Amino acid sequence: MLPDEADMLANLGRQVVGLHRAVIDRQAALEDPVMERLYPSAYGSIEDAAEFRRLAAPDIATDRIQSMMRMVVDLETALPAEDDDRVDADLRITVDEEGAEAWLRSLGEVRLVLHVRTTQHRSALAPDVTDEDIAQLRDVVDWLGFAQSTLLEALE
């Protein structure tokens, strides 16, 4: 992984952490398609789903933050300092089995968020988002899928 890729992935991870923190703080817009995918209704009944979400969502969000922060910290630790001459060198990031599981979950969440955003109707997106932006994000989704599959193969 190149430093720019690691930096981008760490940034995306921090953004997803923000979504989970909003759940803990009870500030999340649960009607947002991303939040609906990250925290789907557990029950058919609106009342039961709301009660489950009230009781369980903060714990789920806390677990997801821990996994995501594991990946973010691993990435940030591997990044060269700004004055380092190795800015174009491949980074070698080593994780143990527990870290690999956290990475797999985190990569999946980042992919999910980006996939949902890039498939939303244009009117739901910020006005300055271009077709080129969406195409680039879809490329990132594909790249994350490759990273996930590579990590899975390494675990086998």
C-alpha angles and dihedrals in degrees: 000000000000120000092248090053092048091048092049092049092048089051092050090048091053089051091053089048086057090057091052092046088054088057092052091046090047089237097114119123095231092189089062107110090231092054091045088057096043093045108024121183111274094201137038092230114083091218094049092045091050092049092048090048091049092051103035109026097077091054092045090049091049091053091048092049090053091052094045093047090052089059094042093050092047090052096045092047091054095050115105119241115263092254092049116116092216096080091126097040121109113258119229111213117185121195132177123233093272090049091049090055090050090049092050092051092045095047088050092052094048090048091049093051093048093044092052092047094048093050096048119110111270092244090064092057130079111277093241094058108110132201087251090056090052092048091051092050090050088053088053090052089054091047091051089051089054090049091050094049091047090052091048091051091050090054093053 
